[in-house]
Amino acid sequence: MSKKIEITQFKSAIGYNKKTKATIKALGIKKLNSPVVVNNDSAHKGMVDKVKHLVRVKEL
């Protein structure tokens, strides 16, 4: 079983392109400062890497 990571968006996606906003939505983030827990697999790591300037990641 893979470990989980907690992703929290700390900066707004306003002003960024559609792909960035779609990545935030695909991660399941709905509001600023609301944590989302997802599996720590390669798909989620790639998405987090694309929006690392907008989110904080904490391993659980």
PDBQT receptor file of N, H, CA, C and O in Angstrom, charges set to zero:
ATOM      1  N   MET A   1       0.842  -1.184   0.000  1.00  0.00    +0.000 N 
ATOM      2  CA  MET A   1       0.000   0.000   0.000  1.00  0.00    +0.000 C 
ATOM      3  C   MET A   1       0.887   1.247   0.000  1.00  0.00    +0.000 C 
ATOM      4  O   MET A   1       1.821   1.365   0.792  1.00  0.00    +0.000 OA
ATOM      5  N   SER A   2       0.576   2.154  -0.891  1.00  0.00    +0.000 N 
ATOM      6  H   SER A   2      -0.184   2.058  -1.535  1.00  0.00    +0.000 HD
ATOM      7  CA  SER A   2       1.388   3.365  -0.982  1.00  0.00    +0.000 C 
ATOM      8  C   SER A   2       1.021   4.353   0.116  1.00  0.00    +0.000 C 
ATOM      9  O   SER A   2      -0.089   4.335   0.647  1.00  0.00    +0.000 OA
ATOM     10  N   LYS A   3       1.958   5.197   0.437  1.00  0.00    +0.000 N 
ATOM     11  H   LYS A   3       2.860   5.212   0.005  1.00  0.00    +0.000 HD
ATOM     12  CA  LYS A   3       1.721   6.202   1.456  1.00  0.00    +0.000 C 
ATOM     13  C   LYS A   3       0.813   7.294   0.915  1.00  0.00    +0.000 C 
ATOM     14  O   LYS A   3       0.573   7.380  -0.289  1.00  0.00    +0.000 OA
ATOM     15  N   LYS A   4       0.315   8.121   1.814  1.00  0.00    +0.000 N 
ATOM     16  H   LYS A   4       0.510   8.051   2.792  1.00  0.00    +0.000 HD
ATOM     17  CA  LYS A   4      -0.559   9.220   1.448  1.00  0.00    +0.000 C 
ATOM     18  C   LYS A   4       0.193  10.543   1.577  1.00  0.00    +0.000 C 
ATOM     19  O   LYS A   4       1.141  10.660   2.353  1.00  0.00    +0.000 OA
ATOM     20  N   ILE A   5      -0.242  11.524   0.814  1.00  0.00    +0.000 N 
ATOM     21  H   ILE A   5      -1.013  11.429   0.184  1.00  0.00    +0.000 HD
ATOM     22  CA  ILE A   5       0.280  12.874   0.953  1.00  0.00    +0.000 C 
ATOM     23  C   ILE A   5      -0.885  13.837   1.119  1.00  0.00    +0.000 C 
ATOM     24  O   ILE A   5      -1.972  13.620   0.583  1.00  0.00    +0.000 OA
ATOM     25  N   GLU A   6      -0.642  14.896   1.864  1.00  0.00    +0.000 N 
ATOM     26  H   GLU A   6       0.241  15.073   2.299  1.00  0.00    +0.000 HD
ATOM     27  CA  GLU A   6      -1.646  15.932   2.070  1.00  0.00    +0.000 C 
ATOM     28  C   GLU A   6      -1.232  17.150   1.257  1.00  0.00    +0.000 C 
ATOM     29  O   GLU A   6      -0.130  17.673   1.423  1.00  0.00    +0.000 OA
ATOM     30  N   ILE A   7      -2.122  17.596   0.378  1.00  0.00    +0.000 N 
ATOM     31  H   ILE A   7      -3.017  17.171   0.243  1.00  0.00    +0.000 HD
ATOM     32  CA  ILE A   7      -1.842  18.720  -0.499  1.00  0.00    +0.000 C 
ATOM     33  C   ILE A   7      -2.736  19.879  -0.090  1.00  0.00    +0.000 C 
ATOM     34  O   ILE A   7      -3.947  19.713   0.054  1.00  0.00    +0.000 OA
ATOM     35  N   THR A   8      -2.145  21.050   0.096  1.00  0.00    +0.000 N 
ATOM     36  H   THR A   8      -1.161  21.185  -0.021  1.00  0.00    +0.000 HD
ATOM     37  CA  THR A   8      -2.884  22.249   0.461  1.00  0.00    +0.000 C 
ATOM     38  C   THR A   8      -2.515  23.364  -0.498  1.00  0.00    +0.000 C 
ATOM     39  O   THR A   8      -1.337  23.669  -0.687  1.00  0.00    +0.000 OA
ATOM     40  N   GLN A   9      -3.526  23.971  -1.104  1.00  0.00    +0.000 N 
ATOM     41  H   GLN A   9      -4.483  23.723  -0.951  1.00  0.00    +0.000 HD
ATOM     42  CA  GLN A   9      -3.274  25.102  -1.987  1.00  0.00    +0.000 C 
ATOM     43  C   GLN A   9      -3.159  26.359  -1.131  1.00  0.00    +0.000 C 
ATOM     44  O   GLN A   9      -4.067  26.673  -0.361  1.00  0.00    +0.000 OA
ATOM     45  N   PHE A  10      -2.046  27.078  -1.263  1.00  0.00    +0.000 N 
ATOM     46  H   PHE A  10      -1.309  26.823  -1.889  1.00  0.00    +0.000 HD
ATOM     47  CA  PHE A  10      -1.845  28.275  -0.459  1.00  0.00    +0.000 C 
ATOM     48  C   PHE A  10      -1.854  29.547  -1.298  1.00  0.00    +0.000 C 
ATOM     49  O   PHE A  10      -1.889  30.646  -0.744  1.00  0.00    +0.000 OA
ATOM     50  N   LYS A  11      -1.825  29.420  -2.618  1.00  0.00    +0.000 N 
ATOM     51  H   LYS A  11      -1.797  28.527  -3.068  1.00  0.00    +0.000 HD
ATOM     52  CA  LYS A  11      -1.810  30.578  -3.496  1.00  0.00    +0.000 C 
ATOM     53  C   LYS A  11      -2.874  30.405  -4.571  1.00  0.00    +0.000 C 
ATOM     54  O   LYS A  11      -3.085  29.299  -5.069  1.00  0.00    +0.000 OA
ATOM     55  N   SER A  12      -3.540  31.493  -4.928  1.00  0.00    +0.000 N 
ATOM     56  H   SER A  12      -3.369  32.391  -4.523  1.00  0.00    +0.000 HD
ATOM     57  CA  SER A  12      -4.619  31.447  -5.899  1.00  0.00    +0.000 C 
ATOM     58  C   SER A  12      -4.110  31.121  -7.297  1.00  0.00    +0.000 C 
ATOM     59  O   SER A  12      -2.983  31.462  -7.657  1.00  0.00    +0.000 OA
ATOM     60  N   ALA A  13      -4.958  30.455  -8.080  1.00  0.00    +0.000 N 
ATOM     61  H   ALA A  13      -5.874  30.178  -7.788  1.00  0.00    +0.000 HD
ATOM     62  CA  ALA A  13      -4.619  30.107  -9.453  1.00  0.00    +0.000 C 
ATOM     63  C   ALA A  13      -5.110  31.164 -10.440  1.00  0.00    +0.000 C 
ATOM     64  O   ALA A  13      -4.988  30.980 -11.651  1.00  0.00    +0.000 OA
ATOM     65  N   ILE A  14      -5.661  32.262  -9.940  1.00  0.00    +0.000 N 
ATOM     66  H   ILE A  14      -5.760  32.412  -8.956  1.00  0.00    +0.000 HD
ATOM     67  CA  ILE A  14      -6.112  33.345 -10.814  1.00  0.00    +0.000 C 
ATOM     68  C   ILE A  14      -4.891  33.923 -11.532  1.00  0.00    +0.000 C 
ATOM     69  O   ILE A  14      -3.870  34.214 -10.910  1.00  0.00    +0.000 OA
ATOM     70  N   GLY A  15      -5.014  34.080 -12.831  1.00  0.00    +0.000 N 
ATOM     71  H   GLY A  15      -5.844  33.843 -13.337  1.00  0.00    +0.000 HD
ATOM     72  CA  GLY A  15      -3.918  34.626 -13.614  1.00  0.00    +0.000 C 
ATOM     73  C   GLY A  15      -3.037  33.563 -14.248  1.00  0.00    +0.000 C 
ATOM     74  O   GLY A  15      -2.179  33.881 -15.072  1.00  0.00    +0.000 OA
ATOM     75  N   TYR A  16      -3.239  32.301 -13.872  1.00  0.00    +0.000 N 
ATOM     76  H   TYR A  16      -3.936  32.043 -13.203  1.00  0.00    +0.000 HD
ATOM     77  CA  TYR A  16      -2.479  31.208 -14.464  1.00  0.00    +0.000 C 
ATOM     78  C   TYR A  16      -3.290  30.592 -15.601  1.00  0.00    +0.000 C 
ATOM     79  O   TYR A  16      -4.497  30.816 -15.700  1.00  0.00    +0.000 OA
ATOM     80  N   ASN A  17      -2.630  29.819 -16.452  1.00  0.00    +0.000 N 
ATOM     81  H   ASN A  17      -1.650  29.637 -16.371  1.00  0.00    +0.000 HD
ATOM     82  CA  ASN A  17      -3.315  29.276 -17.623  1.00  0.00    +0.000 C 
ATOM     83  C   ASN A  17      -4.302  28.161 -17.252  1.00  0.00    +0.000 C 
ATOM     84  O   ASN A  17      -4.345  27.708 -16.108  1.00  0.00    +0.000 OA
ATOM     85  N   LYS A  18      -5.084  27.734 -18.232  1.00  0.00    +0.000 N 
ATOM     86  H   LYS A  18      -5.049  28.102 -19.161  1.00  0.00    +0.000 HD
ATOM     87  CA  LYS A  18      -6.139  26.741 -18.005  1.00  0.00    +0.000 C 
ATOM     88  C   LYS A  18      -5.592  25.394 -17.561  1.00  0.00    +0.000 C 
ATOM     89  O   LYS A  18      -6.221  24.698 -16.765  1.00  0.00    +0.000 OA
ATOM     90  N   LYS A  19      -4.420  25.023 -18.074  1.00  0.00    +0.000 N 
ATOM     91  H   LYS A  19      -3.909  25.589 -18.721  1.00  0.00    +0.000 HD
ATOM     92  CA  LYS A  19      -3.834  23.736 -17.689  1.00  0.00    +0.000 C 
ATOM     93  C   LYS A  19      -3.516  23.700 -16.202  1.00  0.00    +0.000 C 
ATOM     94  O   LYS A  19      -3.727  22.683 -15.542  1.00  0.00    +0.000 OA
ATOM     95  N   THR A  20      -3.010  24.806 -15.679  1.00  0.00    +0.000 N 
ATOM     96  H   THR A  20      -2.839  25.632 -16.215  1.00  0.00    +0.000 HD
ATOM     97  CA  THR A  20      -2.698  24.878 -14.249  1.00  0.00    +0.000 C 
ATOM     98  C   THR A  20      -3.964  24.753 -13.421  1.00  0.00    +0.000 C 
ATOM     99  O   THR A  20      -3.989  24.023 -12.430  1.00  0.00    +0.000 OA
ATOM    100  N   LYS A  21      -5.009  25.453 -13.816  1.00  0.00    +0.000 N 
ATOM    101  H   LYS A  21      -4.989  26.046 -14.622  1.00  0.00    +0.000 HD
ATOM    102  CA  LYS A  21      -6.285  25.391 -13.095  1.00  0.00    +0.000 C 
ATOM    103  C   LYS A  21      -6.882  23.990 -13.179  1.00  0.00    +0.000 C 
ATOM    104  O   LYS A  21      -7.460  23.501 -12.208  1.00  0.00    +0.000 OA
ATOM    105  N   ALA A  22      -6.744  23.343 -14.332  1.00  0.00    +0.000 N 
ATOM    106  H   ALA A  22      -6.274  23.739 -15.121  1.00  0.00    +0.000 HD
ATOM    107  CA  ALA A  22      -7.261  21.991 -14.496  1.00  0.00    +0.000 C 
ATOM    108  C   ALA A  22      -6.493  20.997 -13.624  1.00  0.00    +0.000 C 
ATOM    109  O   ALA A  22      -7.084  20.050 -13.104  1.00  0.00    +0.000 OA
ATOM    110  N   THR A  23      -5.200  21.200 -13.460  1.00  0.00    +0.000 N 
ATOM    111  H   THR A  23      -4.720  21.970 -13.883  1.00  0.00    +0.000 HD
ATOM    112  CA  THR A  23      -4.387  20.327 -12.615  1.00  0.00    +0.000 C 
ATOM    113  C   THR A  23      -4.807  20.460 -11.158  1.00  0.00    +0.000 C 
ATOM    114  O   THR A  23      -4.908  19.461 -10.446  1.00  0.00    +0.000 OA
ATOM    115  N   ILE A  24      -5.052  21.691 -10.710  1.00  0.00    +0.000 N 
ATOM    116  H   ILE A  24      -4.969  22.502 -11.289  1.00  0.00    +0.000 HD
ATOM    117  CA  ILE A  24      -5.527  21.921  -9.344  1.00  0.00    +0.000 C 
ATOM    118  C   ILE A  24      -6.859  21.205  -9.135  1.00  0.00    +0.000 C 
ATOM    119  O   ILE A  24      -7.075  20.570  -8.103  1.00  0.00    +0.000 OA
ATOM    120  N   LYS A  25      -7.737  21.311 -10.109  1.00  0.00    +0.000 N 
ATOM    121  H   LYS A  25      -7.561  21.827 -10.948  1.00  0.00    +0.000 HD
ATOM    122  CA  LYS A  25      -9.053  20.656 -10.014  1.00  0.00    +0.000 C 
ATOM    123  C   LYS A  25      -8.904  19.132 -10.020  1.00  0.00    +0.000 C 
ATOM    124  O   LYS A  25      -9.615  18.441  -9.291  1.00  0.00    +0.000 OA
ATOM    125  N   ALA A  26      -7.991  18.607 -10.831  1.00  0.00    +0.000 N 
ATOM    126  H   ALA A  26      -7.413  19.169 -11.424  1.00  0.00    +0.000 HD
ATOM    127  CA  ALA A  26      -7.778  17.159 -10.921  1.00  0.00    +0.000 C 
ATOM    128  C   ALA A  26      -7.218  16.589  -9.625  1.00  0.00    +0.000 C 
ATOM    129  O   ALA A  26      -7.453  15.424  -9.303  1.00  0.00    +0.000 OA
ATOM    130  N   LEU A  27      -6.479  17.404  -8.884  1.00  0.00    +0.000 N 
ATOM    131  H   LEU A  27      -6.287  18.350  -9.146  1.00  0.00    +0.000 HD
ATOM    132  CA  LEU A  27      -5.963  16.956  -7.585  1.00  0.00    +0.000 C 
ATOM    133  C   LEU A  27      -7.062  16.906  -6.527  1.00  0.00    +0.000 C 
ATOM    134  O   LEU A  27      -6.860  16.346  -5.450  1.00  0.00    +0.000 OA
ATOM    135  N   GLY A  28      -8.219  17.487  -6.826  1.00  0.00    +0.000 N 
ATOM    136  H   GLY A  28      -8.383  17.942  -7.701  1.00  0.00    +0.000 HD
ATOM    137  CA  GLY A  28      -9.333  17.456  -5.889  1.00  0.00    +0.000 C 
ATOM    138  C   GLY A  28      -9.392  18.655  -4.962  1.00  0.00    +0.000 C 
ATOM    139  O   GLY A  28     -10.146  18.659  -3.989  1.00  0.00    +0.000 OA
ATOM    140  N   ILE A  29      -8.599  19.670  -5.263  1.00  0.00    +0.000 N 
ATOM    141  H   ILE A  29      -7.987  19.667  -6.053  1.00  0.00    +0.000 HD
ATOM    142  CA  ILE A  29      -8.570  20.869  -4.418  1.00  0.00    +0.000 C 
ATOM    143  C   ILE A  29      -9.725  21.773  -4.816  1.00  0.00    +0.000 C 
ATOM    144  O   ILE A  29      -9.893  22.115  -5.987  1.00  0.00    +0.000 OA
ATOM    145  N   LYS A  30     -10.522  22.156  -3.814  1.00  0.00    +0.000 N 
ATOM    146  H   LYS A  30     -10.385  21.879  -2.863  1.00  0.00    +0.000 HD
ATOM    147  CA  LYS A  30     -11.679  22.996  -4.094  1.00  0.00    +0.000 C 
ATOM    148  C   LYS A  30     -11.525  24.421  -3.586  1.00  0.00    +0.000 C 
ATOM    149  O   LYS A  30     -12.013  25.355  -4.223  1.00  0.00    +0.000 OA
ATOM    150  N   LYS A  31     -10.862  24.604  -2.460  1.00  0.00    +0.000 N 
ATOM    151  H   LYS A  31     -10.466  23.845  -1.943  1.00  0.00    +0.000 HD
ATOM    152  CA  LYS A  31     -10.707  25.927  -1.865  1.00  0.00    +0.000 C 
ATOM    153  C   LYS A  31      -9.265  26.130  -1.401  1.00  0.00    +0.000 C 
ATOM    154  O   LYS A  31      -8.514  25.173  -1.210  1.00  0.00    +0.000 OA
ATOM    155  N   LEU A  32      -8.905  27.381  -1.229  1.00  0.00    +0.000 N 
ATOM    156  H   LEU A  32      -9.515  28.158  -1.385  1.00  0.00    +0.000 HD
ATOM    157  CA  LEU A  32      -7.600  27.692  -0.661  1.00  0.00    +0.000 C 
ATOM    158  C   LEU A  32      -7.535  27.188   0.779  1.00  0.00    +0.000 C 
ATOM    159  O   LEU A  32      -8.531  27.221   1.501  1.00  0.00    +0.000 OA
ATOM    160  N   ASN A  33      -6.384  26.734   1.181  1.00  0.00    +0.000 N 
ATOM    161  H   ASN A  33      -5.574  26.707   0.595  1.00  0.00    +0.000 HD
ATOM    162  CA  ASN A  33      -6.110  26.279   2.550  1.00  0.00    +0.000 C 
ATOM    163  C   ASN A  33      -6.967  25.101   3.004  1.00  0.00    +0.000 C 
ATOM    164  O   ASN A  33      -7.086  24.852   4.204  1.00  0.00    +0.000 OA
ATOM    165  N   SER A  34      -7.560  24.379   2.070  1.00  0.00    +0.000 N 
ATOM    166  H   SER A  34      -7.463  24.581   1.095  1.00  0.00    +0.000 HD
ATOM    167  CA  SER A  34      -8.297  23.163   2.400  1.00  0.00    +0.000 C 
ATOM    168  C   SER A  34      -7.443  21.960   2.010  1.00  0.00    +0.000 C 
ATOM    169  O   SER A  34      -7.174  21.752   0.828  1.00  0.00    +0.000 OA
ATOM    170  N   PRO A  35      -7.016  21.170   2.990  1.00  0.00    +0.000 N 
ATOM    171  CA  PRO A  35      -6.146  20.033   2.655  1.00  0.00    +0.000 C 
ATOM    172  C   PRO A  35      -6.903  18.901   1.966  1.00  0.00    +0.000 C 
ATOM    173  O   PRO A  35      -8.074  18.652   2.249  1.00  0.00    +0.000 OA
ATOM    174  N   VAL A  36      -6.208  18.225   1.059  1.00  0.00    +0.000 N 
ATOM    175  H   VAL A  36      -5.256  18.428   0.829  1.00  0.00    +0.000 HD
ATOM    176  CA  VAL A  36      -6.729  17.068   0.348  1.00  0.00    +0.000 C 
ATOM    177  C   VAL A  36      -5.715  15.950   0.514  1.00  0.00    +0.000 C 
ATOM    178  O   VAL A  36      -4.518  16.168   0.329  1.00  0.00    +0.000 OA
ATOM    179  N   VAL A  37      -6.179  14.757   0.863  1.00  0.00    +0.000 N 
ATOM    180  H   VAL A  37      -7.152  14.580   1.014  1.00  0.00    +0.000 HD
ATOM    181  CA  VAL A  37      -5.299  13.610   1.042  1.00  0.00    +0.000 C 
ATOM    182  C   VAL A  37      -5.436  12.695  -0.171  1.00  0.00    +0.000 C 
ATOM    183  O   VAL A  37      -6.533  12.255  -0.516  1.00  0.00    +0.000 OA
ATOM    184  N   VAL A  38      -4.296  12.417  -0.814  1.00  0.00    +0.000 N 
ATOM    185  H   VAL A  38      -3.405  12.774  -0.534  1.00  0.00    +0.000 HD
ATOM    186  CA  VAL A  38      -4.273  11.541  -1.993  1.00  0.00    +0.000 C 
ATOM    187  C   VAL A  38      -3.145  10.524  -1.836  1.00  0.00    +0.000 C 
ATOM    188  O   VAL A  38      -2.278  10.669  -0.974  1.00  0.00    +0.000 OA
ATOM    189  N   ASN A  39      -3.170   9.494  -2.682  1.00  0.00    +0.000 N 
ATOM    190  H   ASN A  39      -3.874   9.376  -3.382  1.00  0.00    +0.000 HD
ATOM    191  CA  ASN A  39      -2.097   8.496  -2.684  1.00  0.00    +0.000 C 
ATOM    192  C   ASN A  39      -0.820   9.110  -3.233  1.00  0.00    +0.000 C 
ATOM    193  O   ASN A  39      -0.862   9.987  -4.096  1.00  0.00    +0.000 OA
ATOM    194  N   ASN A  40       0.300   8.651  -2.735  1.00  0.00    +0.000 N 
ATOM    195  H   ASN A  40       0.334   7.939  -2.034  1.00  0.00    +0.000 HD
ATOM    196  CA  ASN A  40       1.600   9.140  -3.177  1.00  0.00    +0.000 C 
ATOM    197  C   ASN A  40       2.105   8.257  -4.314  1.00  0.00    +0.000 C 
ATOM    198  O   ASN A  40       3.043   7.480  -4.139  1.00  0.00    +0.000 OA
ATOM    199  N   ASP A  41       1.470   8.386  -5.486  1.00  0.00    +0.000 N 
ATOM    200  H   ASP A  41       0.708   9.017  -5.628  1.00  0.00    +0.000 HD
ATOM    201  CA  ASP A  41       1.902   7.606  -6.643  1.00  0.00    +0.000 C 
ATOM    202  C   ASP A  41       2.469   8.554  -7.700  1.00  0.00    +0.000 C 
ATOM    203  O   ASP A  41       2.457   9.773  -7.531  1.00  0.00    +0.000 OA
ATOM    204  N   SER A  42       2.956   7.982  -8.773  1.00  0.00    +0.000 N 
ATOM    205  H   SER A  42       2.966   6.991  -8.910  1.00  0.00    +0.000 HD
ATOM    206  CA  SER A  42       3.652   8.789  -9.774  1.00  0.00    +0.000 C 
ATOM    207  C   SER A  42       2.729   9.788 -10.470  1.00  0.00    +0.000 C 
ATOM    208  O   SER A  42       3.174  10.874 -10.843  1.00  0.00    +0.000 OA
ATOM    209  N   ALA A  43       1.462   9.446 -10.649  1.00  0.00    +0.000 N 
ATOM    210  H   ALA A  43       1.101   8.564 -10.346  1.00  0.00    +0.000 HD
ATOM    211  CA  ALA A  43       0.529  10.365 -11.299  1.00  0.00    +0.000 C 
ATOM    212  C   ALA A  43       0.319  11.617 -10.455  1.00  0.00    +0.000 C 
ATOM    213  O   ALA A  43       0.353  12.735 -10.971  1.00  0.00    +0.000 OA
ATOM    214  N   HIS A  44       0.102  11.426  -9.164  1.00  0.00    +0.000 N 
ATOM    215  H   HIS A  44       0.074  10.519  -8.745  1.00  0.00    +0.000 HD
ATOM    216  CA  HIS A  44      -0.098  12.575  -8.290  1.00  0.00    +0.000 C 
ATOM    217  C   HIS A  44       1.195  13.374  -8.093  1.00  0.00    +0.000 C 
ATOM    218  O   HIS A  44       1.160  14.599  -7.977  1.00  0.00    +0.000 OA
ATOM    219  N   LYS A  45       2.326  12.680  -8.056  1.00  0.00    +0.000 N 
ATOM    220  H   LYS A  45       2.355  11.685  -8.151  1.00  0.00    +0.000 HD
ATOM    221  CA  LYS A  45       3.610  13.389  -7.935  1.00  0.00    +0.000 C 
ATOM    222  C   LYS A  45       3.833  14.303  -9.133  1.00  0.00    +0.000 C 
ATOM    223  O   LYS A  45       4.309  15.428  -8.981  1.00  0.00    +0.000 OA
ATOM    224  N   GLY A  46       3.490  13.818 -10.324  1.00  0.00    +0.000 N 
ATOM    225  H   GLY A  46       3.103  12.903 -10.447  1.00  0.00    +0.000 HD
ATOM    226  CA  GLY A  46       3.643  14.630 -11.528  1.00  0.00    +0.000 C 
ATOM    227  C   GLY A  46       2.752  15.850 -11.518  1.00  0.00    +0.000 C 
ATOM    228  O   GLY A  46       3.172  16.939 -11.908  1.00  0.00    +0.000 OA
ATOM    229  N   MET A  47       1.508  15.667 -11.067  1.00  0.00    +0.000 N 
ATOM    230  H   MET A  47       1.167  14.782 -10.750  1.00  0.00    +0.000 HD
ATOM    231  CA  MET A  47       0.591  16.804 -10.993  1.00  0.00    +0.000 C 
ATOM    232  C   MET A  47       1.062  17.827  -9.966  1.00  0.00    +0.000 C 
ATOM    233  O   MET A  47       1.000  19.032 -10.212  1.00  0.00    +0.000 OA
ATOM    234  N   VAL A  48       1.532  17.348  -8.818  1.00  0.00    +0.000 N 
ATOM    235  H   VAL A  48       1.583  16.370  -8.618  1.00  0.00    +0.000 HD
ATOM    236  CA  VAL A  48       2.032  18.252  -7.779  1.00  0.00    +0.000 C 
ATOM    237  C   VAL A  48       3.256  18.999  -8.287  1.00  0.00    +0.000 C 
ATOM    238  O   VAL A  48       3.426  20.180  -7.985  1.00  0.00    +0.000 OA
ATOM    239  N   ASP A  49       4.105  18.332  -9.052  1.00  0.00    +0.000 N 
ATOM    240  H   ASP A  49       3.967  17.373  -9.297  1.00  0.00    +0.000 HD
ATOM    241  CA  ASP A  49       5.297  18.979  -9.584  1.00  0.00    +0.000 C 
ATOM    242  C   ASP A  49       4.943  20.124 -10.533  1.00  0.00    +0.000 C 
ATOM    243  O   ASP A  49       5.658  21.125 -10.588  1.00  0.00    +0.000 OA
ATOM    244  N   LYS A  50       3.849  19.985 -11.275  1.00  0.00    +0.000 N 
ATOM    245  H   LYS A  50       3.268  19.172 -11.230  1.00  0.00    +0.000 HD
ATOM    246  CA  LYS A  50       3.430  21.029 -12.212  1.00  0.00    +0.000 C 
ATOM    247  C   LYS A  50       2.869  22.265 -11.504  1.00  0.00    +0.000 C 
ATOM    248  O   LYS A  50       2.926  23.369 -12.045  1.00  0.00    +0.000 OA
ATOM    249  N   VAL A  51       2.331  22.081 -10.300  1.00  0.00    +0.000 N 
ATOM    250  H   VAL A  51       2.286  21.184  -9.861  1.00  0.00    +0.000 HD
ATOM    251  CA  VAL A  51       1.732  23.213  -9.577  1.00  0.00    +0.000 C 
ATOM    252  C   VAL A  51       2.424  23.455  -8.239  1.00  0.00    +0.000 C 
ATOM    253  O   VAL A  51       1.801  23.935  -7.291  1.00  0.00    +0.000 OA
ATOM    254  N   LYS A  52       3.706  23.123  -8.164  1.00  0.00    +0.000 N 
ATOM    255  H   LYS A  52       4.212  22.733  -8.933  1.00  0.00    +0.000 HD
ATOM    256  CA  LYS A  52       4.435  23.237  -6.901  1.00  0.00    +0.000 C 
ATOM    257  C   LYS A  52       4.537  24.674  -6.403  1.00  0.00    +0.000 C 
ATOM    258  O   LYS A  52       4.779  24.900  -5.217  1.00  0.00    +0.000 OA
ATOM    259  N   HIS A  53       4.356  25.641  -7.287  1.00  0.00    +0.000 N 
ATOM    260  H   HIS A  53       4.159  25.457  -8.250  1.00  0.00    +0.000 HD
ATOM    261  CA  HIS A  53       4.399  27.042  -6.884  1.00  0.00    +0.000 C 
ATOM    262  C   HIS A  53       3.092  27.494  -6.239  1.00  0.00    +0.000 C 
ATOM    263  O   HIS A  53       3.013  28.604  -5.713  1.00  0.00    +0.000 OA
ATOM    264  N   LEU A  54       2.062  26.640  -6.276  1.00  0.00    +0.000 N 
ATOM    265  H   LEU A  54       2.125  25.738  -6.704  1.00  0.00    +0.000 HD
ATOM    266  CA  LEU A  54       0.756  26.988  -5.706  1.00  0.00    +0.000 C 
ATOM    267  C   LEU A  54       0.359  26.137  -4.510  1.00  0.00    +0.000 C 
ATOM    268  O   LEU A  54      -0.576  26.490  -3.791  1.00  0.00    +0.000 OA
ATOM    269  N   VAL A  55       1.046  25.024  -4.281  1.00  0.00    +0.000 N 
ATOM    270  H   VAL A  55       1.806  24.737  -4.865  1.00  0.00    +0.000 HD
ATOM    271  CA  VAL A  55       0.621  24.084  -3.246  1.00  0.00    +0.000 C 
ATOM    272  C   VAL A  55       1.760  23.755  -2.281  1.00  0.00    +0.000 C 
ATOM    273  O   VAL A  55       2.940  23.925  -2.588  1.00  0.00    +0.000 OA
ATOM    274  N   ARG A  56       1.356  23.278  -1.101  1.00  0.00    +0.000 N 
ATOM    275  H   ARG A  56       0.397  23.140  -0.852  1.00  0.00    +0.000 HD
ATOM    276  CA  ARG A  56       2.291  22.731  -0.121  1.00  0.00    +0.000 C 
ATOM    277  C   ARG A  56       1.958  21.260   0.050  1.00  0.00    +0.000 C 
ATOM    278  O   ARG A  56       0.790  20.873   0.070  1.00  0.00    +0.000 OA
ATOM    279  N   VAL A  57       3.000  20.443   0.172  1.00  0.00    +0.000 N 
ATOM    280  H   VAL A  57       3.949  20.757   0.155  1.00  0.00    +0.000 HD
ATOM    281  CA  VAL A  57       2.808  18.997   0.278  1.00  0.00    +0.000 C 
ATOM    282  C   VAL A  57       3.407  18.506   1.596  1.00  0.00    +0.000 C 
ATOM    283  O   VAL A  57       4.513  18.887   1.978  1.00  0.00    +0.000 OA
ATOM    284  N   LYS A  58       2.637  17.641   2.285  1.00  0.00    +0.000 N 
ATOM    285  H   LYS A  58       1.738  17.332   1.975  1.00  0.00    +0.000 HD
ATOM    286  CA  LYS A  58       3.110  17.046   3.528  1.00  0.00    +0.000 C 
ATOM    287  C   LYS A  58       2.846  15.551   3.462  1.00  0.00    +0.000 C 
ATOM    288  O   LYS A  58       1.735  15.127   3.144  1.00  0.00    +0.000 OA
ATOM    289  N   GLU A  59       3.863  14.753   3.760  1.00  0.00    +0.000 N 
ATOM    290  H   GLU A  59       4.766  15.098   4.018  1.00  0.00    +0.000 HD
ATOM    291  CA  GLU A  59       3.696  13.302   3.755  1.00  0.00    +0.000 C 
ATOM    292  C   GLU A  59       3.052  12.860   5.054  1.00  0.00    +0.000 C 
ATOM    293  O   GLU A  59       3.351  13.383   6.127  1.00  0.00    +0.000 OA
ATOM    294  N   LEU A  60       2.166  11.890   4.935  1.00  0.00    +0.000 N 
ATOM    295  H   LEU A  60       1.923  11.465   4.063  1.00  0.00    +0.000 HD
ATOM    296  CA  LEU A  60       1.483  11.357   6.125  1.00  0.00    +0.000 C 
ATOM    297  C   LEU A  60       2.011   9.984   6.473  1.00  0.00    +0.000 C 
ATOM    298  O   LEU A  60       1.558   9.375   7.443  1.00  0.00    +0.000 OA
TER     299      LEU A  60
